Amino acid sequence: MGPSRDRQLDTVPAAGRGLVVSAAFEHDPVMVHEVLEIFETIDEGVFVDATVGGGGHARAILDDHPALRLVGLDRDPEALAAAEQALQAHRARIELRHAGFDRLDAELDSLGIDDIDGVLFDLGVSSHQLDAPERGFSFRHDGPLDMRMDPTSGPTAADIVNDAGEADLAELLRALGDERHARRIARAIVGNRPYATTGELAQVVVDAMPARSRRSPGHPARRTFQALRIAVNRELDVLGPALDQAIDRLRPGGRGAVLSYHSGEDRIVKRRLRAAAGLDRHRPAGLPAPEGEQGTVVLLHRGGRTPSPAELARNPRASSARLRSFERVAAAS
């Protein structure tokens, strides 16, 4: 869903869900112009927004493509309720499903859809999730230590920090948060158990950091919270298989795009797409792929694209975004 600029203005019940969501959901989707450019060749058919969030990208795509039908997936019931409101003008052409993107195949099967013409993944956590203390993602605002994108199932961040061993915690912080002080933070976390709120955990992390690191730009607990969020939601575990499902479903000429927000995500996306394109990094440069290994996609841009300076000035949270795109090619005869 990415770090879009979301602002709650007032609230109304979400239709059919009993949730309370913003009536005017001010949403500036990340790199929307670049995303629309990628999909400008798609005129009709089925488009999958695998992380529909508040509906910002979906609305822009539907506005630009009046013959497209859109299937939107999201694990967060609040996000689906917001998307339902944002996409009211296109309600006859949308189908929203409470499901993670790793269930892309299953949800399309349930709708009787075999092939798709476009797919978008906007990864990470939304600004709305970050800024709502009750969701437990924020290290700046005190709230329950939750961090589940789907608050109806699965273990919480509190379960992890209260139950995991010190060595396991240190490895988690190092691998998923790139935290250089992972060992001393893990030791402090274990030594100050139990935790119930984000404020309690954030303070322990801050106190555990060396003085120089506490003075560095950015909140000292941001990497710890990132690592816990990724672990709670199994974000990296499900990403690769979901991309494979999406590529398999695309028609020849169909296109896909992925917005990622940290190195772990982007590394998986890059490797999966290069593999699908038949680009073996161990093969000497300039040599063609062996017969039968030409790949099922072509990459539309060299490397990942980043937001424009104008967008970064408007939305600083987009600074870590990286956009990769691809097109499905016809199978070799």
C-alpha positions in Angstrom: 0.0 0.0 0.0 3.0 2.3 0.4 3.4 5.6 2.1 0.6 7.6 0.5 -0.5 10.9 2.0 -3.8 10.0 3.8 -5.7 12.3 6.0 -8.9 11.5 7.9 -11.4 14.3 7.7 -14.5 12.7 9.3 -15.9 9.3 9.6 -19.0 7.3 8.4 -19.8 3.6 8.7 -18.4 1.5 5.8 -21.1 -0.1 3.8 -21.9 -3.7 4.9 -18.9 -3.9 7.2 -19.7 -1.9 10.3 -16.3 -0.3 10.1 -15.6 3.4 10.6 -13.5 5.0 7.8 -12.8 8.4 6.5 -15.6 10.0 4.5 -13.1 12.0 2.5 -10.0 9.9 2.2 -7.3 12.3 0.8 -5.0 10.0 -1.0 -1.9 10.8 -3.1 -0.8 7.4 -4.5 3.0 7.1 -4.9 4.4 7.5 -8.4 0.9 7.5 -9.9 1.9 9.2 -13.2 4.7 6.6 -13.7 2.2 3.8 -12.9 -0.3 5.1 -15.4 2.4 5.3 -18.0 3.2 1.7 -17.6 -0.4 0.6 -18.1 -1.3 3.0 -20.9 -1.2 0.1 -23.4 -4.0 -1.8 -21.5 -7.4 -0.9 -22.9 -9.8 -3.5 -21.6 -10.0 -6.7 -19.7 -9.2 -7.5 -16.0 -6.8 -5.5 -13.9 -5.7 -6.7 -10.4 -4.7 -4.3 -7.7 -3.1 -6.8 -5.4 -2.8 -4.2 -2.6 -5.7 -1.9 -3.1 -5.3 0.1 0.1 -7.3 3.3 0.1 -8.0 2.9 -3.7 -5.7 5.7 -4.9 -4.0 3.8 -7.7 -7.1 1.9 -8.5 -9.2 5.0 -9.0 -6.5 6.6 -11.3 -6.4 3.4 -13.4 -10.2 3.1 -13.6 -10.5 6.8 -14.5 -8.0 6.3 -17.4 -9.4 3.0 -18.6 -13.2 3.0 -18.8 -13.3 -0.5 -20.3 -11.3 -2.2 -17.5 -12.7 -4.4 -14.8 -10.7 -4.2 -11.5 -10.2 -6.8 -8.8 -8.8 -5.3 -5.6 -7.2 -7.4 -2.8 -6.2 -6.3 0.6 -5.7 -8.0 4.0 -6.8 -4.9 5.9 -10.7 -4.6 6.3 -10.3 -0.9 7.0 -8.4 -0.4 3.7 -11.1 -2.3 1.8 -13.8 -0.1 3.3 -11.9 3.0 2.3 -11.4 1.7 -1.2 -15.1 0.9 -1.5 -15.9 4.5 -0.8 -13.1 5.9 -3.0 -14.2 3.8 -6.0 -18.0 4.4 -5.8 -18.0 6.1 -9.2 -16.8 2.8 -10.7 -18.7 0.3 -8.5 -20.1 -1.6 -11.4 -16.5 -2.5 -12.6 -14.9 -3.5 -9.3 -14.7 -6.5 -7.1 -13.0 -6.1 -3.7 -11.8 -9.1 -1.7 -10.5 -9.4 1.8 -7.4 -11.4 1.0 -3.6 -11.1 0.9 -1.9 -11.0 -2.5 -0.6 -14.5 -1.9 -4.2 -15.6 -2.5 -4.3 -14.0 -6.0 -4.8 -17.4 -7.8 -7.5 -18.5 -5.4 -9.5 -15.3 -5.5 -9.3 -15.1 -9.3 -10.4 -18.8 -9.5 -13.4 -18.0 -7.3 -14.4 -15.2 -9.7 -14.0 -17.5 -12.7 -11.1 -15.4 -14.1 -8.4 -17.3 -15.9 -6.2 -14.5 -17.4 -5.6 -10.9 -16.5 -4.3 -7.9 -18.4 -2.5 -5.9 -15.7 -1.4 -6.2 -12.1 -0.1 -3.8 -9.5 1.6 -4.5 -6.2 2.1 -1.4 -3.9 4.0 -3.0 -1.0 4.7 -1.9 2.5 2.5 -0.1 5.0 0.1 2.9 4.3 0.3 6.3 6.0 -3.1 5.6 7.5 -1.9 2.5 9.1 1.3 4.2 10.4 -0.6 7.2 11.8 -3.4 5.3 13.5 -2.1 4.5 17.1 -4.7 1.8 17.6 -3.1 -0.3 14.8 0.2 -0.6 16.6 2.5 0.3 13.7 3.7 3.6 15.1 6.8 4.2 17.2 5.7 7.9 17.7 2.2 7.4 19.1 1.4 5.0 21.9 -1.0 2.2 21.2 -1.4 -1.6 21.5 1.6 -3.5 20.2 -0.2 -5.1 17.3 1.1 -4.4 13.8 -1.1 -6.9 12.0 -2.3 -5.7 8.6 -5.2 -8.1 9.0 -6.3 -7.5 12.6 -8.6 -10.5 12.5 -5.9 -13.2 12.5 -2.4 -14.2 13.3 0.2 -13.3 16.0 0.9 -9.8 17.1 4.1 -7.9 17.5 3.6 -8.2 21.3 3.6 -12.0 20.9 7.0 -11.9 19.2 8.8 -9.5 21.5 7.4 -11.2 24.6 8.1 -14.8 23.5 11.1 -14.9 21.2 14.6 -15.7 22.4 17.3 -13.0 22.4 19.3 -14.6 19.6 16.2 -15.0 17.4 15.2 -11.4 18.1 18.7 -10.1 17.2 18.6 -12.0 13.9 15.1 -10.7 13.1 16.2 -7.1 13.6 19.3 -7.6 11.6 17.7 -9.5 8.7 14.5 -7.5 8.4 15.4 -4.1 9.7 19.1 -3.8 8.7 19.6 -2.8 12.4 23.3 -2.5 13.1 22.7 -2.5 16.9 20.4 -5.6 16.7 22.2 -7.5 19.5 22.1 -4.8 22.1 18.5 -3.9 21.3 17.4 -7.6 21.5 19.2 -7.9 24.9 17.3 -4.8 26.1 14.0 -6.0 24.8 14.4 -9.4 26.6 15.5 -7.7 29.8 12.5 -5.4 30.0 9.6 -7.8 29.3 6.7 -7.9 29.1 5.3 -5.3 26.6 1.8 -4.3 25.8 2.1 -1.0 24.0 4.2 0.6 21.2 5.4 3.3 23.5 6.9 0.9 26.0 8.8 -0.9 23.3 10.0 2.3 21.5 11.4 3.7 24.8 13.4 0.5 25.5 14.8 0.6 22.0 15.7 4.3 22.3 17.4 3.7 25.6 19.4 0.7 24.2 20.8 2.7 21.3 24.3 4.3 21.6 24.1 8.1 22.1 25.5 8.8 18.7 22.8 6.7 17.0 20.1 8.4 19.0 21.2 11.7 17.5 21.0 10.4 13.9 18.2 11.5 11.6 15.0 9.5 12.0 13.5 7.8 15.0 15.9 5.3 16.7 13.2 2.7 16.8 12.2 2.8 13.2 14.2 -0.2 12.0 13.1 -2.3 14.9 9.5 -1.5 14.2 10.0 -2.2 10.5 11.5 -5.6 11.2 8.7 -6.6 13.6 6.0 -5.5 11.1 7.6 -7.5 8.3 7.8 -10.6 10.6 4.2 -10.2 11.9 2.8 -10.0 8.4 5.2 -12.5 6.8 5.7 -9.9 4.0 8.8 -11.3 2.5 7.7 -14.9 2.7 4.6 -14.4 0.5 6.0 -11.9 -2.0 7.9 -14.1 -4.3 5.2 -16.7 -4.7 2.6 -14.0 -5.3 4.7 -12.4 -8.0 4.9 -15.9 -9.7 1.1 -16.2 -9.6 0.7 -12.8 -11.1 3.1 -13.4 -14.0 1.5 -16.8 -14.7 -2.0 -15.1 -15.0 -0.9 -12.3 -17.3 -1.9 -12.6 -21.0 0.8 -12.0 -23.6 1.1 -8.2 -23.7 -0.2 -7.8 -20.2 1.8 -5.7 -17.8 2.8 -5.6 -14.2 4.3 -3.1 -11.8 5.7 -3.4 -8.3 6.3 -0.5 -5.8 8.6 -1.5 -3.0 9.9 0.5 -0.1 12.9 -1.2 1.5 15.8 -3.2 0.3 14.5 -6.7 1.3 11.3 -6.2 -0.7 13.1 -4.8 -3.7 15.7 -7.6 -3.7 13.0 -10.2 -3.9 11.2 -8.3 -6.7 14.4 -7.8 -8.7 15.5 -11.4 -8.5 12.0 -12.8 -9.3 11.6 -10.6 -12.3 15.1 -11.2 -13.6 14.4 -14.9 -13.3 11.1 -14.6 -15.1 12.9 -12.6 -17.8 15.5 -15.4 -18.3 18.3 -13.1 -17.1 20.8 -15.4 -15.4 23.4 -13.2 -13.7 25.9 -16.0 -13.8 25.8 -16.1 -17.7 28.5 -13.9 -19.3 27.3 -10.6 -20.5 26.2 -10.5 -24.2 25.5 -14.2 -24.5 21.8 -15.1 -25.3 19.8 -17.3 -23.0 19.9 -21.0 -23.9 16.9 -22.3 -25.9 13.9 -22.7 -23.7 15.2 -20.1 -21.2 14.2 -16.9 -22.9 11.8 -16.0 -20.2 8.1 -15.2 -19.9 8.5 -11.5 -19.3 10.5 -8.5 -20.6 11.6 -5.8 -18.2 10.2 -2.4 -19.2 12.9 -0.3 -17.6 16.5 -0.8 -16.7 16.7 -1.0 -12.9 14.1 0.5 -10.6 12.6 4.0 -11.1 12.3 6.4 -8.2 10.0 9.3 -7.4 10.5 12.7 -9.1 11.9 15.6 -7.0 8.5 17.3 -7.2 6.8 14.3 -5.7 9.4 14.0 -3.0 8.8 17.6 -2.1 5.1 17.0 -1.9 5.3 13.6 -0.2 8.6 12.9 1.7 7.4 9.5 2.8 7.8 8.3 -0.8 11.6 8.7 -0.7 12.3 5.0 -0.4 9.9 4.0 -3.2 11.3 2.0 -6.1 9.2 1.0 -9.1 9.9 -2.0 -11.3 7.7 -3.1 -14.3 7.4 -5.8 -16.8 5.4 -7.1 -19.8 4.3 -10.7 -20.4 5.6 -12.2 -23.7 4.1 -14.9 -25.8 5.2 -18.4 -25.0 7.8 -19.8 -27.4 6.3 -22.0 -30.0 
